[in-house]
Amino acid sequence: MPPKVKITRTDIINTAIDIIRQKGAENLNARSLANALNCSTQPIFSNFSSMDDLNKEIINLAYEQYLNFINIEVKSEKYPKYKAFGMAYIRFAKEEKELFKLLFMCDRQGKDIIPTVDFTASVELIKTANSVTTETAKQIHMEMWACAHGIATMLATSFCLLDWDYISNILTDVYQGIRHIHGGK
């Protein structure tokens, strides 16, 4: 009798990410995942206590992939670091539409939103570059994020196409205006 093929946690998470990329998060469930893995649901629930447990792992991996976009954009040195964060956010939305939707286009009402690594780094960059308080830097970042999120959403939903130079110019114009309003240098 041939040995049974063991399906690992990594196999399950990666297959789940593939399903989300191809069909959207709304189409991920234990049955669709088991079908994609060519197994029963038993290996899924042997590795994860629930689909919620699996979803937490999926979100963590998707967020790591988003942070990788930031690292690549920053290392390219094409833009100042803070702008590179915004361009990476928008590029992630364009290139990883379903993962972007999973992370950034979901209902978060009633949930505490803990500042993420990129949020905290963005606030520090603004604070240092503009000699403003932490609260002012947060305000500037939230206003910039609203702009970047609007552009990213248009690309993630294929609402319209914008070229990268145009996007870069929008981010610069909005940043300069917001910075001026809040007394940045």
C-alpha positions in Angstrom: 0.0 0.0 0.0 1.5 3.4 -1.0 2.2 5.9 1.8 -0.4 8.6 2.3 0.7 12.0 1.1 0.9 14.4 4.0 -0.6 17.8 3.4 1.2 20.4 5.4 0.1 23.7 6.9 2.2 25.5 4.3 0.5 23.6 1.5 -2.9 24.6 2.8 -2.1 28.2 3.3 -0.4 28.5 -0.1 -3.3 26.8 -1.8 -5.8 29.1 0.0 -3.8 32.1 -1.2 -4.0 30.8 -4.7 -7.7 30.4 -4.5 -8.1 33.9 -3.2 -5.9 35.3 -6.0 -7.9 33.4 -8.7 -11.5 33.6 -7.4 -11.5 36.1 -4.5 -11.7 35.6 -0.7 -15.5 35.1 -0.9 -14.9 31.8 -2.7 -12.5 30.3 -0.1 -14.1 27.7 2.1 -13.1 24.3 3.5 -14.7 22.5 0.6 -13.1 24.6 -2.2 -9.8 24.3 -0.4 -10.1 20.5 -0.1 -11.0 20.2 -3.8 -7.9 22.3 -4.8 -5.7 20.1 -2.5 -7.4 17.0 -3.9 -8.2 15.7 -0.4 -11.0 15.7 2.1 -11.4 18.5 4.6 -9.8 16.4 7.3 -6.2 17.6 6.7 -7.4 21.2 6.8 -9.0 20.8 10.2 -6.1 18.6 11.5 -3.8 21.6 10.8 -6.1 24.4 11.8 -8.7 24.5 14.6 -11.1 26.4 12.4 -11.4 28.4 9.1 -11.0 31.5 11.3 -7.6 30.1 12.4 -6.6 29.5 8.8 -7.9 32.9 7.8 -5.6 34.6 10.3 -2.6 32.8 8.8 -3.7 33.7 5.3 -4.0 37.4 6.3 -0.5 37.2 7.9 1.0 35.8 4.7 -0.8 38.3 2.5 0.4 41.2 4.7 4.0 39.8 4.4 3.6 39.9 0.7 2.4 43.5 0.9 5.4 44.4 3.0 7.6 42.8 0.4 6.1 45.2 -2.2 7.2 48.1 0.1 10.7 46.7 0.5 11.1 46.3 -3.2 9.8 49.8 -3.9 12.0 51.4 -1.2 15.2 49.5 -2.4 14.6 50.7 -6.0 15.3 54.2 -4.7 13.1 55.6 -7.5 11.1 57.6 -5.0 11.7 59.2 -1.5 11.0 56.5 1.1 7.5 57.8 2.2 6.4 58.1 -1.4 7.8 54.6 -2.1 5.4 53.3 0.6 2.4 54.9 -1.2 3.5 53.7 -4.6 4.0 50.2 -3.2 0.5 50.2 -1.7 -0.9 51.2 -5.1 1.3 48.7 -7.0 0.1 45.9 -4.6 -3.5 46.8 -5.4 -2.8 46.6 -9.1 -0.8 43.5 -9.1 -2.4 41.5 -6.3 -6.0 42.7 -6.6 -7.6 40.0 -4.5 -5.0 40.1 -1.8 -5.4 43.9 -1.6 -9.1 43.5 -1.3 -8.7 40.9 1.5 -6.4 43.2 3.4 -7.6 46.7 2.7 -11.2 46.5 1.4 -12.9 44.7 4.2 -15.3 45.6 6.9 -13.3 46.6 10.0 -16.2 48.2 12.0 -16.1 47.2 15.6 -12.5 46.0 15.4 -9.5 47.7 17.0 -7.1 48.6 14.3 -3.7 48.2 15.7 -1.2 50.4 13.9 0.7 48.3 11.4 4.4 48.3 10.7 4.0 50.4 7.6 1.6 52.8 9.3 4.1 53.4 12.2 7.0 53.8 9.8 5.0 56.2 7.7 4.2 58.4 10.7 7.8 58.5 11.8 9.0 59.4 8.3 6.5 62.3 8.1 7.3 63.4 11.6 11.1 63.5 10.9 10.9 65.1 7.5 8.5 67.8 8.5 9.4 68.5 12.2 5.8 68.0 13.3 4.2 66.3 16.3 3.3 62.6 16.2 -0.4 63.6 16.1 0.1 65.9 13.1 2.2 63.3 11.3 -0.7 60.8 11.9 -3.2 63.3 10.5 -1.0 63.9 7.4 -0.6 60.2 6.9 -4.3 59.4 7.2 -5.1 62.1 4.6 -2.4 60.8 2.3 -3.6 57.2 2.9 -7.1 58.2 1.9 -5.7 59.5 -1.4 -3.5 56.5 -2.1 -6.3 54.2 -1.1 -8.7 55.8 -3.6 -6.2 55.3 -6.4 -5.4 51.8 -5.2 -9.1 50.9 -5.1 -9.6 52.2 -8.7 -6.8 49.9 -9.8 -7.9 46.9 -7.7 -11.4 47.0 -9.1 -10.3 47.8 -12.6 -12.4 51.0 -12.4 -9.8 52.9 -14.5 -6.2 52.7 -15.5 -3.7 55.3 -14.6 0.0 55.4 -15.6 2.7 55.4 -12.9 4.0 58.9 -13.7 0.5 60.3 -13.3 0.0 58.4 -10.0 3.4 59.7 -8.8 2.4 63.3 -9.6 -0.9 63.0 -7.8 0.8 61.7 -4.7 3.3 64.5 -4.8 0.7 67.2 -5.3 -1.6 65.9 -2.5 1.3 65.5 -0.1 2.6 69.0 -0.7 -0.8 70.4 -0.2 -1.5 68.5 3.0 1.9 69.2 4.3 1.4 72.9 3.7 -1.9 72.9 5.5 -0.5 71.2 8.5 2.6 73.4 8.8 5.2 70.9 7.6 8.5 72.1 6.4 
